[in-house]
Amino acid sequence: VQLQASGGGLVQAGGSLRLACAASGQAFSMSVIGWLRQAPGKEREFVASFAWNGGSTAYADSVKGRFTITGDNARNTVYLQMNSLEYEDTAVYYCAARRRFSVRWEYWGQGTQVTVSS
């Protein structure tokens, strides 16, 4: 297993969830771990990313101020803390890994469902 995503579930609007992405093998050697999501009938979209070297982060405008991405080197795990969840955040969330200056996500986790009830 290269990337193992966990932590999805059902939550009411305004609630919180924390997703985790554990990296191993070749995926662990990638410089950047990100979260992307895909809602029914929509294209997959970028949510947030974390760079192991320096800890820099990036967020989609739609989640800024509500989501926080962090990394734990000791556990080879990246977390996505999602607060003030909205109905529009409902999607399958995927963690992915890429090289530092690449735009292509090379490794993908299996996806975890996040459902926000209004």
Backbone as CSV, one residue per row, in Angstrom:
resi,resn,N_x,N_y,N_z,CA_x,CA_y,CA_z,C_x,C_y,C_z
1,VAL,0.847,-1.204,0.000,0.000,0.000,0.000,0.868,1.234,0.000
2,GLN,0.607,2.204,-0.887,1.413,3.406,-1.000,0.814,4.572,-0.221
3,LEU,-0.482,4.842,-0.415,-1.182,5.901,0.293,-2.478,5.336,0.860
4,GLN,-2.673,5.528,2.138,-3.851,5.008,2.808,-4.614,6.170,3.407
5,ALA,-5.802,6.437,2.850,-6.632,7.533,3.335,-7.669,7.004,4.313
6,SER,-7.968,7.815,5.322,-8.974,7.431,6.307,-9.585,8.678,6.919
7,GLY,-10.704,8.486,7.633,-11.279,9.574,8.406,-12.554,10.179,7.861
8,GLY,-13.031,9.712,6.737,-14.260,10.261,6.208,-15.461,9.845,7.048
9,GLY,-16.619,10.403,6.695,-17.828,10.056,7.415,-18.954,11.016,7.124
10,LEU,-19.991,10.914,7.940,-21.176,11.759,7.814,-21.177,12.786,8.939
11,VAL,-21.379,14.046,8.579,-21.376,15.103,9.589,-22.398,16.166,9.192
12,GLN,-22.929,16.848,10.173,-23.872,17.927,9.885,-23.119,19.178,9.444
13,ALA,-23.785,20.017,8.697,-23.192,21.285,8.283,-22.739,22.061,9.511
14,GLY,-21.553,22.633,9.412,-20.975,23.342,10.540,-20.056,22.482,11.391
15,GLY,-20.090,21.180,11.165,-19.275,20.255,11.932,-17.862,20.125,11.394
16,SER,-17.117,19.180,11.981,-15.711,18.986,11.641,-15.403,17.513,11.404
17,LEU,-14.393,17.292,10.588,-13.831,15.967,10.367,-12.330,16.127,10.163
18,ARG,-11.587,15.062,10.467,-10.168,15.063,10.167,-9.836,13.846,9.315
19,LEU,-9.244,14.109,8.174,-8.803,13.040,7.296,-7.304,12.799,7.516
20,ALA,-6.892,11.558,7.316,-5.485,11.209,7.443,-5.024,10.472,6.195
21,CYS,-3.790,10.713,5.789,-3.197,10.040,4.634,-1.831,9.522,5.050
22,ALA,-1.722,8.208,5.170,-0.464,7.585,5.564,0.296,7.151,4.322
23,ALA,1.540,7.603,4.208,2.348,7.317,3.024,3.390,6.248,3.328
24,SER,3.638,5.382,2.349,4.654,4.346,2.497,5.281,4.067,1.142
25,GLY,6.385,3.364,1.170,7.030,2.963,-0.064,7.421,4.146,-0.935
26,GLN,7.232,3.990,-2.236,7.618,5.033,-3.174,6.836,6.323,-2.941
27,ALA,5.596,6.189,-2.501,4.784,7.388,-2.262,5.403,8.262,-1.196
28,PHE,6.055,7.625,-0.212,6.667,8.396,0.862,7.819,9.235,0.350
29,SER,8.459,8.820,-0.743,9.598,9.566,-1.274,9.169,10.799,-2.062
30,MET,7.878,10.920,-2.338,7.392,12.100,-3.040,7.424,13.317,-2.106
31,SER,7.629,14.489,-2.673,7.832,15.678,-1.860,6.541,16.309,-1.366
32,VAL,5.469,16.128,-2.099,4.229,16.835,-1.782,3.084,15.835,-1.661
33,ILE,2.331,15.968,-0.601,1.099,15.195,-0.414,-0.065,16.155,-0.522
34,GLY,-1.063,15.764,-1.265,-2.221,16.640,-1.437,-3.529,15.912,-1.242
35,TRP,-4.556,16.702,-1.070,-5.922,16.182,-1.027,-6.687,16.776,-2.204
36,LEU,-7.381,15.928,-2.910,-8.258,16.342,-3.982,-9.608,15.698,-3.721
37,ARG,-10.654,16.247,-4.299,-11.981,15.692,-4.056,-12.791,15.680,-5.329
38,GLN,-13.766,14.793,-5.354,-14.663,14.702,-6.502,-16.075,14.505,-6.008
39,ALA,-16.919,15.467,-6.332,-18.333,15.382,-5.992,-19.077,14.729,-7.151
40,PRO,-20.239,14.153,-6.895,-21.006,13.497,-7.959,-21.285,14.450,-9.113
41,GLY,-20.965,14.007,-10.315,-21.238,14.804,-11.493,-20.272,15.945,-11.729
42,LYS,-19.229,16.019,-10.915,-18.267,17.114,-11.062,-16.868,16.564,-11.300
43,GLU,-16.007,17.450,-11.793,-14.621,17.055,-12.017,-13.872,17.018,-10.678
44,ARG,-12.811,16.228,-10.672,-11.971,16.188,-9.494,-11.285,17.539,-9.325
45,GLU,-11.209,18.037,-8.086,-10.610,19.336,-7.857,-9.619,19.295,-6.700
46,PHE,-8.653,20.189,-6.792,-7.632,20.328,-5.753,-8.242,20.938,-4.504
47,VAL,-7.806,20.423,-3.349,-8.274,20.957,-2.072,-7.127,21.619,-1.305
48,ALA,-6.062,20.849,-1.063,-4.945,21.376,-0.279,-3.723,20.497,-0.498
49,SER,-2.547,21.067,-0.219,-1.324,20.286,-0.331,-0.329,20.682,0.745
50,PHE,0.579,19.736,1.032,1.591,19.923,2.059,2.917,19.426,1.525
51,ALA,3.964,20.254,1.642,5.294,19.876,1.193,6.132,19.446,2.400
52,TRP,6.694,18.241,2.328,7.490,17.738,3.447,8.695,18.637,3.725
53,ASN,9.319,19.127,2.677,10.509,19.951,2.838,10.102,21.395,3.099
54,GLY,10.091,21.802,4.327,9.747,23.169,4.691,8.328,23.350,5.184
55,GLY,7.471,22.370,4.916,6.115,22.439,5.440,5.199,23.438,4.767
56,SER,5.535,23.871,3.555,4.667,24.846,2.898,3.332,24.207,2.518
57,THR,2.305,25.020,2.524,0.959,24.538,2.248,0.296,25.375,1.162
58,ALA,-0.726,24.791,0.560,-1.530,25.499,-0.439,-2.966,25.045,-0.287
59,TYR,-3.894,25.958,-0.571,-5.318,25.661,-0.403,-6.118,26.187,-1.578
60,ALA,-7.194,25.481,-1.874,-8.171,26.019,-2.810,-8.912,27.166,-2.125
61,ASP,-9.318,28.142,-2.906,-10.008,29.292,-2.327,-11.263,28.882,-1.553
62,SER,-11.909,27.835,-2.016,-13.182,27.424,-1.415,-13.031,26.871,-0.002
63,VAL,-11.795,26.506,0.383,-11.607,25.911,1.705,-10.705,26.753,2.612
64,LYS,-10.152,27.827,2.078,-9.268,28.669,2.891,-9.993,29.185,4.115
65,GLY,-9.307,29.107,5.251,-9.893,29.576,6.494,-10.737,28.524,7.199
66,ARG,-11.054,27.434,6.501,-11.865,26.362,7.112,-11.075,25.065,7.252
67,PHE,-10.212,24.777,6.288,-9.431,23.541,6.284,-7.973,23.864,6.619
68,THR,-7.333,22.912,7.311,-5.910,23.050,7.624,-5.220,21.731,7.332
69,ILE,-4.132,21.799,6.574,-3.359,20.595,6.247,-2.047,20.639,7.019
70,THR,-1.705,19.510,7.639,-0.463,19.412,8.406,0.195,18.067,8.125
71,GLY,1.482,17.987,8.469,2.204,16.746,8.265,2.911,16.289,9.520
72,ASP,2.964,14.979,9.706,3.659,14.384,10.847,4.744,13.475,10.292
73,ASN,5.987,13.944,10.348,7.102,13.173,9.787,7.281,11.832,10.463
74,ALA,7.104,11.791,11.759,7.331,10.554,12.506,6.365,9.453,12.079
75,ARG,5.169,9.856,11.691,4.151,8.887,11.289,3.980,8.815,9.772
76,ASN,4.748,9.599,9.029,4.615,9.631,7.565,3.166,9.880,7.160
77,THR,2.526,10.761,7.877,1.098,10.974,7.682,0.787,12.457,7.520
78,VAL,-0.102,12.737,6.604,-0.597,14.096,6.393,-2.064,14.135,6.795
79,TYR,-2.430,15.183,7.517,-3.794,15.322,8.009,-4.485,16.506,7.340
80,LEU,-5.782,16.368,7.159,-6.593,17.477,6.670,-7.698,17.708,7.691
81,GLN,-7.554,18.758,8.473,-8.576,19.129,9.442,-9.607,20.001,8.742
82,MET,-10.836,19.552,8.750,-11.901,20.262,8.040,-12.917,20.776,9.055
83,ASN,-13.007,22.082,9.171,-13.949,22.721,10.087,-15.010,23.486,9.310
84,SER,-16.083,23.842,9.980,-17.175,24.613,9.364,-17.594,23.990,8.041
85,LEU,-17.778,22.682,8.063,-18.106,21.976,6.828,-19.425,22.437,6.260
86,GLU,-19.474,22.488,4.943,-20.655,22.914,4.207,-21.151,21.773,3.337
87,TYR,-22.408,21.859,2.959,-22.993,20.819,2.108,-22.154,20.628,0.848
88,GLU,-21.628,21.729,0.338,-20.841,21.678,-0.898,-19.501,20.955,-0.737
89,ASP,-19.117,20.648,0.493,-17.890,19.900,0.711,-18.092,18.398,0.541
90,THR,-19.320,17.982,0.358,-19.614,16.567,0.157,-18.919,16.053,-1.094
91,ALA,-18.119,15.004,-0.935,-17.349,14.475,-2.049,-16.569,13.256,-1.570
92,VAL,-15.990,12.545,-2.534,-14.972,11.557,-2.197,-13.635,12.289,-2.178
93,TYR,-12.931,12.169,-1.088,-11.646,12.833,-0.913,-10.522,11.827,-1.146
94,TYR,-9.583,12.236,-1.991,-8.447,11.399,-2.327,-7.161,12.078,-1.855
95,CYS,-6.253,11.306,-1.277,-4.930,11.852,-1.070,-4.044,11.387,-2.210
96,ALA,-3.088,12.208,-2.549,-2.216,11.935,-3.682,-0.827,12.477,-3.380
97,ALA,0.149,12.004,-4.135,1.537,12.423,-3.915,2.189,12.782,-5.248
98,ARG,3.013,13.806,-5.220,3.728,14.205,-6.429,5.115,14.717,-6.055
99,ARG,5.935,14.856,-7.080,7.264,15.448,-6.876,7.118,16.952,-6.695
100,ARG,8.145,17.567,-6.157,8.055,18.962,-5.741,7.669,19.905,-6.870
101,PHE,8.280,19.835,-8.024,8.022,20.787,-9.108,7.193,20.172,-10.225
102,SER,6.514,19.124,-9.908,5.660,18.488,-10.902,4.217,18.921,-10.712
103,VAL,3.438,18.865,-11.778,1.999,19.123,-11.669,1.212,17.826,-11.721
104,ARG,1.897,16.718,-11.903,1.222,15.424,-12.034,1.270,14.672,-10.714
105,TRP,0.092,14.298,-10.248,0.003,13.488,-9.038,0.290,12.040,-9.434
106,GLU,1.357,11.464,-8.886,1.827,10.155,-9.334,1.217,8.990,-8.554
107,TYR,0.914,9.200,-7.321,0.368,8.136,-6.484,-0.956,8.608,-5.887
108,TRP,-1.884,7.670,-5.779,-3.216,7.994,-5.290,-3.633,7.007,-4.213
109,GLY,-4.327,7.526,-3.202,-4.965,6.679,-2.218,-6.318,6.229,-2.735
110,GLN,-7.018,5.455,-1.944,-8.252,4.819,-2.405,-9.473,5.719,-2.292
111,GLY,-9.381,6.852,-1.634,-10.533,7.737,-1.492,-11.331,7.436,-0.238
112,THR,-11.851,8.504,0.351,-12.706,8.352,1.530,-13.891,9.306,1.385
113,GLN,-15.082,8.807,1.684,-16.302,9.591,1.465,-16.530,10.568,2.616
114,VAL,-16.786,11.821,2.267,-17.198,12.840,3.230,-18.585,13.305,2.814
115,THR,-19.537,13.165,3.713,-20.907,13.580,3.438,-21.329,14.595,4.490
116,VAL,-21.730,15.774,4.025,-22.179,16.841,4.915,-23.671,17.033,4.702
117,SER,-24.426,16.842,5.763,-25.876,17.001,5.670,-26.244,18.443,5.985
118,SER,-27.206,18.955,5.235,-27.594,20.362,5.409,-28.679,20.505,6.458
